Amino acid sequence: MLSRIRATRHRLLAIGLIMGALAAAVAGGAVSRAGAGATEQEPSPPMLAVSESESVAVANTSELGRRFEIFRTAPPSPMPDAIAREVASSHRFGRNPALARQITTANGRGWVVPGDRHICIVVPDRVDGFATSCTPLDWALRTGVMVELRDADGSGSMTMLAPDGKAVVMSEAGEGSTKLDAKAGLVSRSVARDEKVVLRD
C-alpha cells in the first residue's frame, strides 16, 4: 500500500522492461513497493539456519555466478532482518536474503537477492520504503533485472542488473544512445523524462 506522501506526489513505479514485466507476471514473478512498517501478503517467519528454501538458493547462487558477475565478485552481505522480512521473504521465489549482495543505488543502499531460478533487486525509495523487482532467470538473461522509479514529471532513477555479455545502454529521444559503465553488471543512476535504459548484445 502506498503511503499518503506517495499518493499526494503521484509517484509512478515502472519495474523492468515491458517484456520482462509481462513475463514475470506470467511466470509467477512479482513486483511490490513497501513503505516503512509494511509487509508482504504472506507471513515472513525468521530464516532458519538450514531450510529447504535456503538450500535451493545456495544451489542457484552457484548457477547465477556463471551468468552474473556480481555473484562471482561480491561476497554475500545478509540483509538486515527487518528489511528482509518486509521485502525479501523466503516464502516467495525461494529468496534467500542471507545470500544477498549489497549494492549502491542512486537512492542509497540496496541488494541483489538470489532465489529459486529468480533474481530480485531491492532498491530504497527516495520517499519511503523500498521497491522490489523479481524476474525469472530465463528472462533476466535476456532483459536483465530493473527497478525504475519515476515522479509525475517523468524524471527519477533506475537500477539495472545485466547478465554477462550484455551492455547497458541509455537512449534519449532524438539524441541517440550511449553505453553506460556497468560495475559487476550493475548500473544505477538518475534519469530524465526522455531517457530509457535497455540491454544490447
C-alpha positions in Angstrom: 0.0 0.0 0.0 1.4 3.4 -0.9 1.9 5.9 1.9 -0.1 9.1 1.9 3.0 11.0 1.0 3.5 8.9 -2.2 -0.2 9.2 -3.1 0.0 13.0 -3.0 3.1 13.1 -5.1 1.5 10.8 -7.7 4.8 8.8 -8.0 4.9 6.2 -10.7 6.7 2.9 -10.4 7.8 1.0 -13.5 9.6 -2.3 -12.9 11.7 -3.9 -15.5 11.4 -3.8 -19.2 7.9 -4.3 -20.7 8.6 -7.8 -21.8 10.3 -8.6 -18.6 7.4 -7.3 -16.5 4.9 -9.3 -18.6 7.0 -12.4 -18.4 7.4 -12.1 -14.7 3.6 -11.8 -14.3 3.0 -14.8 -16.4 5.8 -16.9 -14.9 4.9 -16.0 -11.4 7.2 -13.0 -10.9 6.2 -10.3 -8.6 6.6 -6.5 -8.1 6.0 -4.8 -4.8 6.5 -1.5 -3.2 6.6 -1.5 0.6 6.6 1.5 2.9 8.0 1.6 6.4 6.3 -1.0 8.5 4.5 -2.6 5.6 4.7 -6.3 5.0 4.1 -8.6 2.1 0.9 -10.6 2.0 2.4 -13.8 3.2 3.7 -14.0 6.8 7.5 -14.0 6.9 9.0 -16.3 9.6 12.6 -15.9 10.6 15.1 -17.6 8.3 16.2 -21.0 9.6 19.9 -21.9 9.7 19.2 -24.6 7.2 15.9 -24.7 5.3 14.6 -26.1 2.0 14.4 -22.6 0.6 17.9 -21.8 1.7 19.4 -24.9 0.1 17.6 -24.0 -3.2 19.0 -20.5 -3.1 22.5 -21.8 -2.3 22.4 -24.1 -5.4 21.0 -21.3 -7.5 23.7 -18.9 -6.4 26.3 -21.2 -8.0 24.3 -21.1 -11.2 23.9 -17.4 -11.1 27.6 -16.9 -10.6 28.1 -18.4 -14.1 25.7 -15.8 -15.6 26.0 -12.7 -13.4 29.4 -11.1 -12.4 28.1 -9.7 -9.1 27.6 -13.3 -7.8 31.2 -14.1 -8.6 32.9 -10.9 -7.4 30.9 -9.7 -4.4 30.7 -11.6 -1.2 27.3 -12.3 0.5 26.0 -9.4 2.5 23.0 -10.5 4.5 20.1 -8.1 4.6 19.0 -6.6 7.9 16.3 -8.8 9.4 13.6 -6.1 9.5 14.1 -5.3 5.8 14.4 -8.9 4.7 11.1 -9.7 6.5 9.4 -6.8 4.7 10.6 -7.2 1.1 12.6 -10.5 0.7 10.5 -13.2 2.4 11.8 -16.7 1.6 8.1 -17.7 1.1 8.2 -16.2 -2.4 10.6 -17.4 -5.2 12.9 -19.2 -2.8 14.5 -15.9 -1.9 17.4 -16.0 0.5 18.3 -12.6 2.0 21.3 -14.2 3.8 23.0 -14.6 0.4 22.1 -11.1 -0.9 24.8 -8.9 -2.5 24.8 -5.3 -1.3 24.7 -2.7 -4.0 24.9 1.1 -4.1 22.0 2.6 -5.9 21.1 6.2 -6.9 18.8 6.2 -3.9 21.1 4.5 -1.3 21.9 1.0 -0.2 20.1 -1.8 -1.9 20.5 -5.6 -2.6 20.5 -8.2 -5.3 18.7 -11.3 -3.8 19.1 -14.8 -5.2 16.1 -17.1 -5.4 14.9 -20.3 -6.9 15.5 -19.5 -10.6 14.7 -15.9 -9.9 16.8 -12.8 -9.3 15.4 -9.9 -7.2 16.6 -6.4 -6.7 15.6 -4.3 -3.7 16.1 -0.5 -4.0 15.2 2.2 -1.5 12.5 4.7 -2.5 13.5 8.3 -2.0 10.2 8.9 -0.3 9.7 5.9 1.9 10.3 2.1 2.0 11.6 0.0 -0.8 10.8 -1.0 -4.4 11.5 -4.6 -5.4 11.6 -6.5 -8.7 11.8 -10.3 -9.1 12.5 -11.7 -12.5 12.6 -15.3 -13.7 16.2 -16.3 -14.5 15.4 -17.2 -18.2 14.0 -13.7 -18.7 16.7 -12.0 -16.7 19.3 -13.4 -19.1 17.5 -11.6 -21.9 16.3 -8.4 -20.4 18.2 -8.0 -17.2 16.5 -7.1 -13.9 15.5 -3.5 -13.5 13.8 -1.2 -10.9 12.7 2.1 -12.3 11.2 4.8 -10.1 9.8 7.9 -11.8 8.0 11.0 -10.5 5.0 12.6 -12.1 7.2 14.8 -14.3 8.9 11.7 -15.7 12.2 12.1 -14.0 13.5 9.6 -11.5 16.1 6.8 -11.1 16.8 3.4 -12.4 18.8 0.4 -11.3 19.7 -2.3 -13.8 21.5 -5.7 -13.3 22.8 -7.1 -16.6 23.9 -10.6 -17.3 27.4 -11.4 -18.7 27.7 -10.4 -22.4 25.1 -7.7 -22.3 25.7 -3.9 -22.5 23.6 -1.4 -20.6 22.6 1.4 -23.0 20.9 4.7 -22.3 18.7 6.1 -25.1 17.2 9.5 -25.3 14.5 10.6 -27.8 16.2 12.3 -30.8 19.7 12.1 -29.2 20.8 8.6 -30.0 22.2 6.1 -27.4 25.1 5.9 -25.0 26.7 2.8 -23.4 26.8 3.1 -19.7 29.6 1.9 -17.4 28.4 -1.1 -15.6 30.3 -2.3 -12.5 29.8 -6.1 -12.0 26.9 -5.8 -14.4 25.2 -3.1 -12.3 24.1 0.4 -13.3 22.1 2.8 -11.1 21.6 6.4 -11.9 19.2 9.3 -12.1 17.2 9.5 -15.4 15.5 12.4 -17.1 12.0 12.1 -18.5 13.0 11.1 -22.1 15.8 8.8 -21.0 15.3 5.0 -21.2 17.6 2.1 -20.4 17.9 -1.1 -22.4 20.2 -4.0 -22.9 22.2 -4.6 -26.1 24.4 -7.5 -27.2 
